[in-house]
Amino acid sequence: MSNSAPLVIIFPIYSGVTQLDFTAPYQFFSRLPGVKPVVASVDGEPITADGLTFADLIPLEEVDRCDVLCVPGGFGCTDAIQDPRYLTAIQTLAESARYVTSVCTGSLILGAAGLLEGKRAACHWAWREFLSLFGAIPDPGRVVRDGNIITGGGVTAGIDFALTLAAELTDPTIAQSVQLGLEYAPAPPFNAGTPDRAPADVLARVRSLMAKTASKRRAALERCALLVRSEK
């Protein structure tokens, strides 16, 4: 691979993105030989995520192709969906990408871009049901593949997704070497990472917190879904 052009992975980020959705996969991809991860935003504007600001970004509209499109999620995904420049860029890049991928609610963006019709896709557990608005088939898997579309579940599933794709872009030995080098051997102190495992009081608390944004997000996604259907 060293004698050829690198495989380009584009992370199109936006205001309100969850930083770990793209920084975790970026970390793993950056260790792969012959692979070039690139972070872009509309107009190359700095993006603030979870108190961190990411600057010196590539203007998204100037990117004409990529080998892998990786769309991260975040509470800002509904605003991103409603930005025509952002969504058009997603659709354009997906046309020639070898793999179209996402982490967390990034799959909702893929759905709004009309890329998941009839496809199985993963998403964060709290928002997974919304995938059906775009004709996608919600899948509870941590990493879900349907053709050239590979989607990761919520946030930390981005690491499992990255290793899955890393093995395809290089080979399993290299992917496992990166895993070992970064010492990815999860052993969480609590077994509360999914709704079916979390204690009842913890689940109730998180559901209550998310309910504050759920109705607003549903309304925005329903509007987007209607628009997608009207354009067909």
ZAGU-690540 format. One record per residue: residue number from 1; x, y, z of N, C-alpha, C in turn. Coordinates in steps of 0.001 Angstrom, whole numbers, plus 500000, padded with zeros to 6 digits. Layout:
BEGIN
     k     n_c1     n_c2     n_c3    ca_c1    ca_c2    ca_c3     c_c1     c_c2     c_c3
   NUM        X        Y        Z        X        Y        Z        X        Y        Z
...
//
This chain:
BEGIN
     k     n_c1     n_c2     n_c3    ca_c1    ca_c2    ca_c3     c_c1     c_c2     c_c3
     1   500812   498799   500000   500000   500000   500000   500851   501259   500000
     2   502111   501124   500440   502970   502290   500576   503311   502924   499230
     3   503207   502114   498127   503554   502634   496814   502360   503233   496079
     4   501206   503252   496701   500010   503787   496070   499445   504917   496912
     5   498461   505608   496341   497828   506697   497082   497128   506130   498313
     6   497148   506870   499417   496506   506360   500632   494991   506284   500488
     7   494400   505373   501225   492949   505300   501317   492477   506445   502201
     8   491546   507231   501698   491100   508425   502423   489793   508140   503154
     9   489790   508423   504455   488591   508301   505278   488170   509704   505697
    10   486979   510107   505297   486489   511451   505618   485523   511380   506794
    11   485787   512210   507797   484873   512405   508920   484230   513781   508758
    12   482981   513878   508306   482326   515176   508163   481667   515587   509487
    13   482278   516507   510205   481757   516854   511526   480956   518149   511473
    14   480254   518433   512543   479299   519540   512585   479125   519989   514031
    15   478537   521139   514225   478304   521650   515572   477404   520691   516346
    16   477821   520350   517554   477038   519438   518374   477367   517980   518166
    17   478433   517697   517396   478861   516318   517215   479391   515771   518548
    18   479255   514476   518756   479864   513836   519930   481302   513506   519563
    19   482246   514124   520255   483628   514032   519791   484160   512602   519757
    20   483775   511755   520697   484300   510395   520718   483797   509578   519529
    21   482673   509986   518942   482153   509287   517768   483152   509300   516618
    22   483951   510371   516532   484939   510401   515446   486374   510340   515938
    23   486653   510827   517158   488040   510781   517623   488488   509357   517944
    24   487575   508518   518413   487956   507128   518702   488299   506370   517420
    25   487393   506356   516406   487787   505715   515148   489011   506369   514510
    26   489081   507706   514577   490228   508408   514002   491528   507895   514608
    27   491555   507707   515922   492761   507232   516594   493211   505884   516039
    28   492255   504990   515841   492593   503661   515328   492991   503717   513857
    29   492245   504466   513062   492574   504561   511641   493922   505225   511412
    30   494283   506153   512286   495548   506877   512112   496756   505963   512276
    31   496570   504794   512872   497659   503832   513066   497773   502832   511912
    32   496864   502909   510945   496880   501945   509847   497810   502399   508730
    33   498612   501501   508189   499475   501872   507058   498643   502118   505810
    34   499003   503146   505064   498332   503424   503804   496940   503987   503942
    35   496589   504485   505118   495259   505036   505362   495407   506470   505868
    36   494599   507365   505333   494664   508781   505721   493299   509247   506208
    37   493111   509368   507530   491852   509929   508033   491874   511448   507950
    38   490760   512027   507514   490652   513475   507324   489371   513966   507987
    39   489471   515064   508723   488301   515653   509376   487912   516920   508624
    40   486634   517013   508264   486158   518142   507463   484894   518731   508070
    41   484614   519971   507724   483379   520639   508143   482953   521599   507037
    42   481713   522022   507056   481234   522987   506064   482067   524264   506177
    43   482631   524695   505067   483507   525874   504997   484793   525714   505800
    44   485057   524523   506308   486260   524328   507117   486204   525054   508445
    45   484979   525398   508866   484811   526156   510102   485196   525324   511328
    46   485772   525969   512367   486064   525250   513611   484769   524691   514215
    47   484866   523535   514808   483712   522879   515403   483980   522629   516885
    48   483026   523051   517710   483131   522805   519148   482280   521598   519514
    49   482891   520669   520220   482202   519437   520592   482576   519056   522020
    50   481580   519010   522872   481808   518606   524264   482905   519436   524931
    51   482942   520723   524609   483904   521618   525238   485259   521676   524550
    52   485461   520871   523512   486707   520886   522753   486458   521543   521401
    53   487431   522308   520919   487293   522947   519619   488268   522317   518634
    54   487731   521908   517498   488535   521297   516441   488665   522299   515312
    55   489903   522653   514995   490163   523689   514004   491066   523157   512889
    56   491419   524025   511937   492233   523641   510773   491598   522469   510036
    57   490282   522543   509871   489549   521471   509211   489494   521698   507702
    58   489330   520605   506975   489199   520680   505522   487780   521149   505177
    59   487613   522087   504244   486265   522478   503808   485551   521279   503179
    60   484452   520892   503756   483746   519696   503317   483327   519778   501855
    61   482886   520957   501421   482397   521105   500061   483510   521009   499016
    62   484771   521059   499459   485894   520939   498533   486391   519502   498406
    63   485830   518611   499190   486215   517197   499109   485363   516540   498029
    64   486010   516053   496966   485230   515513   495844   485094   513995   495874
    65   485895   513322   496708   485788   511878   496799   486440   511373   498087
    66   486112   510146   498425   486774   509488   499538   486597   507985   499369
    67   487439   507229   500026   487301   505768   500008   486317   505312   501070
    68   486327   506029   502185   485414   505716   503286   484783   507005   503777
    69   483470   507006   503847   482738   508123   504453   482288   507659   505825
    70   482706   508362   506866   482351   507977   508232   481655   509142   508920
    71   480357   509019   509109   479545   510110   509658   479318   509884   511152
    72   479805   510776   511995   479595   510630   513433   478239   511170   513864
    73   477824   510799   515067   476548   511270   515590   476734   512364   516626
    74   475664   512679   517309   475706   513725   518329   474370   514422   518405
    75   474165   515202   519453   472897   515907   519605   472675   516930   518503
    76   473745   517316   517814   473603   518270   516722   473244   517632   515396
    77   472999   516319   515385   472770   515652   514100   471499   516142   513414
    78   470466   516492   514174   469238   516960   513537   469446   518307   512848
    79   470251   519171   513452   470567   520443   512797   471402   520195   511543
    80   472327   519244   511618   473159   518922   510458   472304   518402   509310
    81   471314   517567   509642   470416   517021   508631   469676   518130   507903
    82   469366   519199   508631   468599   520298   508047   469470   521342   507347
    83   470781   521079   507305   471703   521957   506586   471897   521387   505182
    84   471319   522008   504153   471389   521439   502799   472806   521272   502282
    85   473706   522169   502668   475086   522048   502189   475757   520816   502787
    86   475495   520584   504047   476078   519417   504710   475506   518135   504115
    87   474186   518069   504004   473549   516839   503544   473904   516553   502084
    88   473997   517578   501272   474389   517384   499872   475795   516810   499775
    89   476684   517282   500635   478058   516764   500651   478072   515276   501025
    90   477233   514889   501981   477140   513484   502383   476683   512638   501198
    91   475658   513101   500507   475130   512359   499359   476172   512247   498244
    92   476883   513327   497986   477893   513337   496927   479037   512381   497233
    93   479554   512435   498445   480676   511576   498817   480272   510106   498856
    94   479040   509842   499238   478576   508445   499334   478513   507784   497959
    95   478334   508581   496908   478182   508033   495562   479396   507234   495115
    96   480581   507685   495502   481797   507014   495039   482565   506304   496151
    97   482102   506415   497379   482822   505795   498498   482766   504274   498427
    98   483861   503670   498757   483909   502206   498818   483073   501705   499985
    99   483138   502434   501095   482336   502110   502269   481620   503370   502746
   100   480355   503228   503067   479571   504308   503665   479280   503882   505095
   101   479756   504666   506063   479722   504215   507450   479265   505327   508390
   102   478964   504922   509614   478555   505894   510628   478801   505322   512008
   103   478757   506217   512976   478831   505839   514391   477678   506533   515104
   104   477016   505813   516001   475947   506362   516818   474828   506937   515938
   105   474367   508141   516232   473264   508725   515466   473705   509261   514105
   106   474947   509017   513752   475377   509339   512396   474563   508566   511372
   107   474020   507405   511783   473191   506627   510857   471893   507354   510524
   108   471414   508210   511427   470229   509013   511114   470535   509999   509987
   109   471754   510500   509978   472167   511393   508894   472231   510622   507586
   110   472782   509418   507624   472804   508587   506412   471383   508321   505927
   111   470480   508064   506876   469090   507828   506512   468460   509039   505863
   112   468685   510196   506443   468125   511436   505896   468699   511747   504523
   113   469901   511253   504262   470529   511458   502953   470017   510448   501924
   114   469096   509583   502352   468512   508609   501441   469385   507411   501160
   115   470292   507088   502100   471281   506036   501862   470982   504718   502558
   116   469905   504672   503343   469638   503475   504135   468315   502782   503811
   117   467696   503143   502731   466416   502532   502359   466574   501006   502256
   118   465813   500278   503101   465848   498817   503074   467102   498208   503659
   119   467944   499019   504282   469211   498539   504831   469133   498388   506353
   120   469807   497369   506869   469933   497232   508313   470990   498223   508799
   121   470728   498837   509932   471672   499826   510448   471605   499889   511963
   122   472737   500209   512557   472840   500387   514003   472698   501863   514351
   123   472463   502125   515612   472326   503492   516099   472391   503429   517625
   124   472539   504563   518259   472443   504614   519719   471081   504072   520145
   125   471052   503304   521217   469823   502612   521617   468643   503561   521823
   126   468909   504773   522294   467810   505691   522601   467155   506268   521349
   127   467851   506220   520211   467345   506860   518996   467199   505869   517847
   128   467463   504589   518117   467473   503578   517059   466142   503499   516308
   129   465040   503635   517033   463719   503495   516413   463490   504512   515301
   130   464165   505654   515371   463965   506698   514378   464497   506313   512999
   131   465345   505293   512931   465873   504853   511646   464759   504441   510688
   132   463695   503886   511247   462597   503412   510402   461900   504555   509662
   133   462042   505788   510150   461465   506940   509458   462052   507086   508057
   134   463269   506589   507881   463964   506727   506607   464015   505412   505832
   135   463159   504478   506228   463100   503211   505505   464199   502242   505860
   136   464975   502560   506888   466039   501658   507335   465460   500618   508293
   137   466209   499557   508501   465810   498492   509421   466671   498600   510676
   138   466121   499076   511788   466912   499222   513013   467470   497876   513474
   139   468735   497850   513790   469406   496622   514224   470127   496911   515542
   140   469925   496089   516558   470550   496348   517860   472023   495973   517932
   141   472583   495491   516843   473981   495080   516853   474935   496215   517173
   142   476086   495847   517716   477095   496858   518039   477792   497334   516769
   143   477999   496436   515834   478497   496781   514504   477634   496023   513511
   144   477039   496738   512574   476106   496128   511628   476579   496410   510203
   145   476601   495355   509403   477004   495516   508002   475874   495083   507087
   146   475612   495889   506082   474643   495554   505049   475225   496050   503732
   147   475820   495145   502978   476519   495539   501759   477747   496373   502094
   148   477865   497526   501448   479025   498382   501723   478741   499401   502827
   149   477619   499224   503507   477259   500123   504606   477583   499446   505934
   150   478433   500094   506718   478820   499563   508030   478511   500630   509069
   151   477684   500274   510037   477282   501247   511054   477612   500732   512449
   152   478037   501642   513298   478328   501300   514693   477215   501810   515586
   153   477012   501165   516700   476001   501591   517668   476439   502854   518394
   154   476048   502979   519639   476307   504218   520364   477752   504459   520746
   155   478261   505588   520412   479533   506186   520849   480704   505194   520898
   156   480860   504454   522002   482033   503591   522162   482043   502437   521177
   157   480897   502128   520573   480872   501101   519534   481728   501527   518349
   158   482063   502825   518296   482919   503321   517229   484276   502640   517205
   159   484756   502184   518359   486043   501484   518390   485900   500106   517762
   160   484837   499378   518116   484602   498068   517522   484384   498208   516015
   161   483654   499225   515629   483449   499512   514206   484790   499762   513523
   162   485632   500576   514153   486923   500921   513551   487787   499685   513351
   163   487798   498791   514312   488595   497574   514181   488025   496661   513099
   164   486701   496606   513001   486061   495807   511959   486469   496305   510583
   165   486392   497617   510386   486751   498193   509098   488258   498134   508867
   166   489039   498303   509928   490500   498246   509802   490948   496905   509239
   167   490289   495842   509671   490646   494516   509178   490356   494383   507688
   168   489326   495068   507208   489000   495032   505783   489939   495905   504967
   169   490282   497054   505503   491145   497968   504765   492585   497468   504702
   170   492995   496705   505707   494363   496163   505742   494262   494636   505833
   171   494396   494114   507049   494161   492692   507283   493981   492481   508785
   172   493469   491319   509209   493196   491097   510626   494430   491216   511523
   173   495591   490840   511007   496802   490930   511828   497137   492383   512144
   174   497053   493236   511139   497329   494661   511370   496293   495252   512302
   175   495013   494918   512084   493953   495448   512949   494181   495039   514402
   176   494545   493791   514615   494793   493321   515979   496066   493937   516564
   177   497024   494231   515715   498244   494897   516192   497927   496300   516694
   178   497046   496997   515961   496620   498326   516405   495849   498201   517716
   179   494979   497218   517797   494226   496996   519037   495165   496783   520210
   180   496190   495958   520012   497140   495693   521086   497961   496932   521419
   181   498387   497647   520365   499184   498854   520592   498431   499902   521395
   182   497116   499983   521177   496290   500946   521911   495660   500316   523158
   183   496016   499068   523416   495548   498325   524587   494021   498410   524750
   184   493351   498107   523672   491887   498079   523737   491451   496714   524256
   185   491203   496649   525553   490785   495423   526224   489726   495809   527250
   186   488536   496212   526781   487533   496788   527684   487127   495860   528826
   187   487150   496435   530014   486706   495731   531218   486074   496772   532126
   188   484864   497258   531769   484247   498356   532506   483945   498001   533951
   189   484046   498981   534836   483784   498727   536255   482308   498496   536558
   190   481437   498883   535618   479998   498694   535805   479409   498003   534583
   191   478430   497171   534801   477742   496503   533702   476452   497262   533407
   192   476615   498488   532951   475466   499380   532764   475478   500042   531389
   193   476115   499384   530412   476295   500016   529116   475154   499876   528139
   194   474156   499041   528457   472991   498886   527588   471736   498872   528455
   195   470594   499225   527884   469358   499302   528680   468994   498003   529386
   196   469298   496877   528751   468933   495595   529347   469861   495180   530480
   197   470989   495848   530610   471944   495515   531659   471978   496548   532784
   198   471629   497763   532471   471723   498839   533463   470711   498643   534595
   199   471062   499031   535819   470099   499000   536923   468886   499862   536585
   200   467740   499493   537104   466486   500171   536766   466540   501660   537050
   201   467150   502046   538186   467180   503468   538522   468090   504250   537576
   202   469160   503613   537122   470061   504262   536176   469372   504442   534832
   203   468694   503403   534380   467979   503484   533109   466901   504559   533156
   204   466178   504618   534269   465120   505615   534407   465697   507027   534364
   205   466841   507205   535008   467465   508525   535038   467905   508957   533635
   206   468530   508048   532899   469005   508389   531557   467837   508627   530606
   207   466812   507796   530719   465634   508008   529871   465004   509367   530148
   208   464973   509764   531411   464394   511050   531781   465196   512199   531182
   209   466516   512093   531225   467373   513134   530670   467195   513239   529159
   210   467091   512091   528498   466975   512092   527040   465589   512503   526571
   211   464602   512326   527428   463234   512691   527054   463109   514180   526770
   212   464004   514968   527351   463954   516414   527171   464224   516821   525720
   213   464974   515986   525013   465296   516311   523624   464591   515387   522629
   214   463988   514305   523130   463410   513298   522236   462303   513854   521357
   215   461379   514625   521936   460246   515117   521147   460707   516094   520070
   216   461649   516948   520416   462179   517902   519444   462898   517173   518316
   217   463689   516158   518684   464427   515404   517680   463468   514636   516778
   218   462452   514016   517366   461489   513257   516563   460802   514177   515550
   219   460370   515355   515989   459690   516282   515090   460591   516672   513924
   220   461860   516954   514225   462794   517350   513172   463044   516199   512208
   221   463192   514994   512736   463451   513843   511886   462238   513489   511037
   222   461052   513656   511597   459834   513389   510817   459708   514363   509651
   223   460081   515629   509888   460058   516610   508797   461062   516226   507709
   224   462232   515792   508137   463261   515391   507180   462824   514162   506396
   225   462182   513215   507092   461729   511997   506426   460677   512315   505365
   226   459784   513243   505669   458775   513648   504691   459437   514277   503466
   227   460470   515069   503716   461176   515716   502616   461873   514687   501744
   228   462505   513687   502376   463194   512636   501630   462212   511888   500739
   229   461031   511565   501297   460036   510823   500530   459476   511683   499377
   230   459325   512961   499607   458768   513832   498561   459715   514014   497393
   231   461024   513820   497636   462015   514013   496588   462211   512775   495732
   232   461587   511665   496130   461760   510430   495371   460845   510418   494143
//
